[in-house]
Amino acid sequence: MLYSLCVKTNNEHILNYLLKKWKLNHFLASIKQFKIYKNITVHYTGNNPDSFYHIIADDITDMIVEFYEANLVKSILNANYFYFSDGEKIKIYKETISELKKDMIARKANIFLAVFQYLKENRILILDGFVHFRLKEYLTLLDHVVDVCVDHFLVEREYDEFVNLLKIYIHSRESKINKVHLFYKKQEAFLFDELNTPIDIDMNSLNAKYLSDISFSKNDYVLNTLLTLIPKKLIIHSIGEKDEFIHTLELIFDDRIQFCNSCSLCKKWKMDKKKEILK
């Protein structure tokens, strides 16, 4: 028995992509020009139509992800987030594409099921119409990923504005102290002056006037104390990898920052901490 179907599109790249795919699977495939669309027609003479539809649906699924997905993301951004600048949309677009590449399983499964079901009931597939009107769940998935990336972009933008504001602030004020030592490990922070005298960290939220909605947990108050003192030099004695808090201090205090992990103070602090653990 002969099974056949026809895909209609004027995109030459898609036509050649599908033609190559289907010839590799030893199907009889050809491209013909009609009044509005070019058609790629594929024929199957085997006795397992489900296998035929499965292969065709799989190939069309891959093609939609490769040729349509990026443009669909751009359309969502232009339609729903037109108020962003072109540069901002490009940044969100790149992050969205990066996120989409991390996990294609759910999207491909959604497309595949829709294509497979459609091909079992229809012999003609007008590609553009199918993508825009038959893949609503897939488009909803894309919408969601774009929304998540927009939220992430807004948080990053607020973070950048917050950091820039504080950089301007510390360069416009006089320092109240020459040097501050920050001992830091896994969100645990202690401040000392240049005479190794402990500096009290003000934990009163009413006095935390330099903080924004961006939170570093209890280190919000460490940052607030440093912004009150504005040290000429901030020496960070850090044990372990840099986290978001340390990275933010680097951005705000810039050339005032100095890192240390092997001075006598570091060794003493490490030893004191070790004694506390062994108690």
C-alpha positions as CSV (number, residue, x, y, z in Angstrom):
1,M,0.0,0.0,0.0
2,L,1.2,3.5,-0.8
3,Y,1.3,6.1,1.9
4,S,2.1,9.7,1.1
5,L,2.0,13.2,2.5
6,C,2.8,16.7,1.4
7,V,4.4,19.6,3.3
8,K,3.9,23.1,1.9
9,T,6.4,25.9,2.5
10,N,8.3,28.4,0.4
11,N,11.4,28.2,2.6
12,E,14.1,26.7,0.4
13,H,16.3,25.8,3.4
14,I,13.5,23.8,5.0
15,L,12.6,22.1,1.7
16,N,16.2,21.0,1.2
17,Y,16.6,20.0,4.9
18,L,13.5,17.7,4.7
19,L,14.5,16.4,1.3
20,K,17.9,15.3,2.5
21,K,16.4,13.8,5.7
22,W,13.8,11.7,3.8
23,K,16.1,10.5,1.1
24,L,18.5,9.2,3.8
25,N,15.5,7.2,5.1
26,H,15.0,5.8,1.6
27,F,11.6,7.4,1.1
28,L,10.6,8.7,-2.3
29,A,10.7,12.4,-1.9
30,S,10.4,15.3,-4.4
31,I,9.9,19.0,-4.5
32,K,7.4,20.7,-6.9
33,Q,6.4,24.3,-7.4
34,F,2.7,25.2,-7.2
35,K,0.9,28.5,-7.4
36,I,1.4,29.7,-3.8
37,Y,3.6,27.1,-2.1
38,K,6.4,24.8,-3.0
39,N,5.5,21.2,-2.0
40,I,7.7,18.5,-0.8
41,T,5.9,15.2,-1.2
42,V,7.1,12.0,0.4
43,H,5.9,8.4,-0.4
44,Y,6.2,5.2,1.5
45,T,5.4,1.8,0.2
46,G,6.1,-0.3,3.2
47,N,3.6,-2.1,5.5
48,N,4.2,-0.2,8.7
49,P,2.6,3.2,8.4
50,D,3.1,4.1,12.1
51,S,6.9,3.7,11.6
52,F,6.6,6.0,8.6
53,Y,4.6,8.7,10.4
54,H,7.0,8.4,13.4
55,I,10.1,9.1,11.3
56,I,8.4,12.0,9.4
57,A,7.0,13.5,12.6
58,D,10.5,13.2,14.2
59,D,12.1,15.0,11.3
60,I,9.5,17.7,11.2
61,T,9.9,18.2,14.9
62,D,13.7,18.7,14.6
63,M,13.1,21.0,11.6
64,I,10.7,23.2,13.6
65,V,13.1,23.6,16.5
66,E,16.0,24.4,14.1
67,F,14.2,26.8,11.7
68,Y,11.3,28.3,13.6
69,E,12.2,28.5,17.3
70,A,14.6,31.4,17.2
71,N,12.2,33.5,15.2
72,L,9.3,32.6,17.4
73,V,11.3,33.8,20.4
74,K,11.9,37.1,18.6
75,S,8.2,37.4,17.8
76,I,7.2,36.9,21.5
77,L,9.7,39.5,22.6
78,N,8.6,42.1,20.0
79,A,4.9,41.4,20.8
80,N,5.0,41.2,24.6
81,Y,8.1,43.2,25.5
82,F,8.1,46.0,22.8
83,Y,9.0,48.5,25.5
84,F,12.5,47.2,25.9
85,S,15.2,48.8,23.8
86,D,16.7,46.8,20.9
87,G,19.9,46.1,23.0
88,E,17.8,44.8,25.9
89,K,15.8,42.6,23.7
90,I,18.9,41.2,22.1
91,K,20.3,40.4,25.6
92,I,17.0,38.7,26.7
93,Y,16.9,36.8,23.3
94,K,20.4,35.4,23.8
95,E,19.6,34.2,27.3
96,T,16.4,32.6,26.2
97,I,18.1,30.7,23.4
98,S,20.8,29.6,25.8
99,E,18.1,28.4,28.3
100,L,16.2,26.6,25.5
101,K,19.3,24.7,24.5
102,K,19.7,23.2,28.0
103,D,16.5,21.2,27.8
104,M,14.7,20.3,24.6
105,I,13.0,17.1,25.7
106,A,9.6,18.6,26.8
107,R,9.3,20.9,23.8
108,K,10.3,18.3,21.3
109,A,7.9,15.8,22.8
110,N,5.1,18.4,22.6
111,I,5.8,19.1,19.0
112,F,6.2,15.5,18.0
113,L,2.8,14.4,19.5
114,A,1.0,17.2,17.7
115,V,2.7,16.5,14.3
116,F,2.3,12.7,14.6
117,Q,-1.4,13.0,15.4
118,Y,-2.0,15.5,12.6
119,L,-0.2,13.4,10.0
120,K,-2.3,10.3,10.8
121,E,-5.4,12.3,10.0
122,N,-4.2,14.6,7.3
123,R,-2.1,14.2,4.1
124,I,-1.3,17.9,3.6
125,L,0.6,20.1,6.2
126,I,0.9,23.8,5.5
127,L,3.9,24.4,7.7
128,D,3.6,28.1,8.7
129,G,-0.1,27.7,9.6
130,F,0.6,24.4,11.5
131,V,3.3,26.0,13.6
132,H,1.4,29.2,14.5
133,F,-2.1,27.6,15.0
134,R,-1.6,24.0,15.9
135,L,1.3,24.2,18.3
136,K,-0.3,26.3,21.0
137,E,1.1,24.3,23.9
138,Y,4.6,24.5,22.4
139,L,4.2,28.3,22.0
140,T,3.0,28.5,25.6
141,L,6.2,26.7,26.6
142,L,8.3,29.3,24.7
143,D,6.3,32.1,26.2
144,H,7.1,30.8,29.7
145,V,10.9,30.5,29.0
146,V,10.9,34.1,27.6
147,D,9.0,35.3,30.7
148,V,11.6,33.7,33.0
149,C,14.5,35.2,31.1
150,V,12.8,38.6,31.2
151,D,12.4,38.4,35.0
152,H,16.1,37.4,35.3
153,F,17.1,40.3,33.1
154,L,15.1,42.7,35.3
155,V,16.8,41.4,38.4
156,E,20.2,41.8,36.8
157,R,19.4,45.3,35.6
158,E,18.3,46.3,39.2
159,Y,21.5,44.7,40.5
160,D,23.7,46.7,38.0
161,E,21.8,49.9,38.9
162,F,22.2,49.2,42.6
163,V,26.0,48.5,42.3
164,N,26.5,51.6,40.1
165,L,24.6,53.8,42.5
166,L,26.8,52.6,45.4
167,K,30.0,53.1,43.4
168,I,29.0,56.7,42.8
169,Y,28.1,57.1,46.5
170,I,31.5,55.8,47.9
171,H,33.4,58.0,45.5
172,S,31.5,61.1,46.6
173,R,32.0,60.6,50.3
174,E,35.1,60.9,52.5
175,S,36.4,57.7,54.1
176,K,35.8,57.4,57.9
177,I,38.5,54.7,58.3
178,N,41.8,53.8,56.5
179,K,41.6,50.1,56.5
180,V,39.0,47.4,57.2
181,H,39.7,43.6,57.4
182,L,36.8,41.4,56.3
183,F,37.1,37.7,57.4
184,Y,34.6,35.7,55.3
185,K,33.6,32.1,55.0
186,K,30.3,30.6,53.8
187,Q,28.2,33.6,54.5
188,E,29.9,34.2,57.9
189,A,31.5,37.6,58.1
190,F,33.5,39.5,60.7
191,L,35.0,43.0,60.4
192,F,38.1,44.4,62.1
193,D,39.9,47.7,61.9
194,E,43.6,48.2,61.1
195,L,44.4,47.6,64.8
196,N,42.6,44.2,64.7
197,T,39.8,45.6,66.8
198,P,36.4,44.1,66.0
199,I,34.0,46.4,64.3
200,D,30.4,46.1,65.3
201,I,28.0,45.2,62.5
202,D,24.8,47.1,62.9
203,M,21.9,44.6,62.7
204,N,19.2,47.2,63.1
205,S,17.2,47.2,59.8
206,L,16.0,50.8,60.5
207,N,19.6,51.9,60.0
208,A,20.1,49.9,56.8
209,K,19.6,52.9,54.6
210,Y,22.0,51.8,51.8
211,L,20.3,48.6,51.0
212,S,17.9,47.8,48.2
213,D,15.5,44.9,47.6
214,I,18.5,42.8,46.5
215,S,19.4,40.6,49.5
216,F,22.5,38.9,50.6
217,S,20.8,37.6,53.8
218,K,22.7,38.7,57.0
219,N,25.5,40.1,54.9
220,D,23.2,43.0,54.0
221,Y,24.2,44.5,57.3
222,V,27.9,43.9,56.6
223,L,27.6,45.8,53.4
224,N,25.6,48.5,55.1
225,T,28.4,48.9,57.8
226,L,31.1,49.1,55.1
227,L,29.1,51.7,53.2
228,T,28.9,53.7,56.4
229,L,32.6,53.5,57.0
230,I,33.8,53.8,53.4
231,P,37.2,52.4,54.1
232,K,40.1,53.5,51.9
233,K,41.3,49.9,51.8
234,L,39.1,46.8,52.2
235,I,41.2,43.7,52.8
236,I,39.2,40.5,52.3
237,H,40.4,37.4,54.0
238,S,38.3,34.8,52.3
239,I,38.2,31.0,52.8
240,G,36.6,29.2,50.0
241,E,35.3,30.3,46.6
242,K,33.9,33.7,45.9
243,D,30.2,34.0,46.1
244,E,27.7,36.7,45.1
245,F,28.4,38.8,48.1
246,I,32.1,38.9,47.6
247,H,31.6,39.6,43.9
248,T,29.3,42.5,44.7
249,L,31.9,44.0,47.1
250,E,34.5,43.8,44.3
251,L,32.2,45.7,42.0
252,I,31.4,48.4,44.5
253,F,34.8,49.0,46.1
254,D,36.8,48.2,43.0
255,D,40.4,49.2,43.5
256,R,40.0,49.6,47.2
257,I,39.7,45.8,47.5
258,Q,42.7,43.6,48.3
259,F,42.4,39.8,48.7
260,C,44.5,37.8,51.2
261,N,44.4,34.2,52.3
262,S,47.8,33.5,53.8
263,C,48.8,36.4,56.1
264,S,49.3,36.0,59.8
265,L,45.7,37.2,60.4
266,C,44.3,34.6,58.1
267,K,46.3,31.8,59.8
268,K,45.2,33.0,63.2
269,W,41.6,33.2,62.2
270,K,41.7,29.7,60.6
271,M,43.3,28.3,63.7
272,D,40.7,30.0,66.0
273,K,37.9,28.6,63.9
274,K,39.5,25.1,64.0
275,K,39.7,25.3,67.8
276,E,36.0,26.3,67.9
277,I,35.1,23.3,65.8
278,L,37.1,20.9,68.0
279,K,35.6,22.1,71.2
